């Protein structure tokens, strides 16, 4: 059994949808239907940014055979909400190794004081 097919982590992806607002303006809007997938989630970094207090930016890498995630999508993982950063990277040279890598960022916690 491959970690690409059955990773140890469970994520829920909420794909964005191209839709109009009340004024008829089209844009990518947050989706409301979640798609659950098994993946491997690896921490990438955690930094503190000093801008009117402290903001912690936590990044993680999602690796899976196929993850229906794209820019502007939301991911729920480990009890937190994450945003997808950029386009997913499609990797692999054969059907046995093909997979998708997605970079996600936790929605920050701001602490003043």
C-alpha positions as CSV (number, residue, x, y, z in Angstrom):
1,X,0.0,0.0,0.0
2,X,1.4,3.3,-1.1
3,X,1.3,6.5,1.0
4,X,0.2,8.2,-2.2
5,X,-3.0,6.1,-2.2
6,X,-3.7,5.9,1.6
7,X,-1.8,8.6,3.5
8,X,-2.0,8.8,7.3
9,X,-3.7,12.2,7.3
10,X,-7.3,13.0,6.6
11,X,-8.1,16.4,4.9
12,X,-11.2,18.1,3.6
13,X,-10.9,20.3,0.6
14,X,-13.6,23.0,-0.2
15,X,-13.0,23.9,-3.9
16,X,-13.9,27.5,-4.8
17,X,-16.6,28.1,-7.4
18,X,-16.9,30.7,-10.1
19,X,-20.1,32.5,-9.2
20,X,-21.8,35.8,-9.2
21,X,-22.5,37.9,-6.1
22,X,-25.8,39.8,-5.5
23,X,-24.7,42.6,-8.0
24,X,-23.9,40.1,-10.8
25,X,-20.1,40.4,-10.5
26,X,-18.3,37.1,-11.1
27,X,-15.4,35.9,-9.1
28,X,-14.0,32.9,-7.3
29,X,-16.2,32.3,-4.2
30,X,-15.7,30.0,-1.3
31,X,-17.2,26.6,-1.9
32,X,-19.5,25.0,0.7
33,X,-19.2,21.3,-0.4
34,X,-16.2,19.5,1.1
35,X,-14.3,16.6,-0.5
36,X,-12.5,14.3,2.0
37,X,-9.2,12.8,1.0
38,X,-6.3,10.8,2.5
39,X,-2.9,12.5,2.2
40,X,0.5,12.9,3.8
41,X,0.8,16.4,5.4
42,X,4.3,17.6,6.3
43,X,5.1,20.8,8.2
44,X,7.2,23.2,6.1
45,X,7.7,26.2,8.4
46,X,6.3,28.5,11.1
47,X,7.4,32.1,11.3
48,X,6.3,35.1,13.3
49,X,5.7,38.4,11.6
50,X,5.7,41.6,13.6
51,X,3.0,43.8,12.1
52,X,0.9,45.5,14.8
53,X,1.4,42.5,17.0
54,X,2.5,39.1,16.2
55,X,1.1,36.9,13.4
56,X,2.2,33.3,13.1
57,X,2.4,32.0,9.5
58,X,2.4,28.2,9.5
59,X,2.9,26.3,6.2
60,X,2.4,22.6,5.4
61,X,2.8,20.5,2.3
62,X,0.0,18.1,1.3
63,X,1.1,15.1,-0.8
64,X,-1.4,12.7,-2.3
65,X,-2.3,10.8,-5.4
66,X,-4.9,13.3,-6.3
67,X,-6.2,16.3,-4.3
68,X,-8.9,18.4,-5.8
69,X,-7.3,21.6,-4.5
70,X,-6.5,24.8,-6.3
71,X,-5.8,28.4,-5.6
72,X,-8.4,30.2,-3.5
73,X,-9.6,26.8,-2.0
74,X,-9.9,26.1,1.7
75,X,-8.6,23.0,3.5
76,X,-9.7,21.7,6.9
77,X,-6.9,19.7,8.6
78,X,-6.1,18.8,12.2
79,X,-8.9,21.0,13.6
80,X,-7.7,24.1,11.7
81,X,-8.6,26.0,8.5
82,X,-5.9,26.4,5.9
83,X,-5.7,28.3,2.6
84,X,-4.1,26.8,-0.6
85,X,-1.1,28.9,-1.8
86,X,-0.7,28.9,-5.5
87,X,-1.3,26.1,-8.0
88,X,-0.9,22.4,-7.1
89,X,2.2,20.8,-8.5
90,X,1.7,17.7,-10.5
91,X,4.7,15.3,-10.2
92,X,5.8,11.8,-11.1
93,X,7.2,10.1,-14.2
94,X,5.1,7.0,-14.1
95,X,1.7,5.9,-13.1
96,X,3.2,4.4,-9.9
97,X,4.7,7.7,-8.8
98,X,2.3,10.4,-10.1
99,X,1.1,12.6,-7.3
100,X,0.0,16.1,-6.4
101,X,1.8,18.5,-4.0
102,X,-0.1,21.4,-2.5
103,X,1.2,24.1,-0.2
104,X,-1.2,25.3,2.4
105,X,-1.1,28.0,5.0
106,X,-2.9,28.0,8.3
107,X,-5.2,31.0,8.8
108,X,-3.2,33.0,11.2
109,X,-3.7,33.8,14.9
110,X,-3.0,37.4,15.8
111,X,-1.9,38.2,19.3
112,X,-1.5,41.8,20.3
113,X,0.3,42.8,23.5
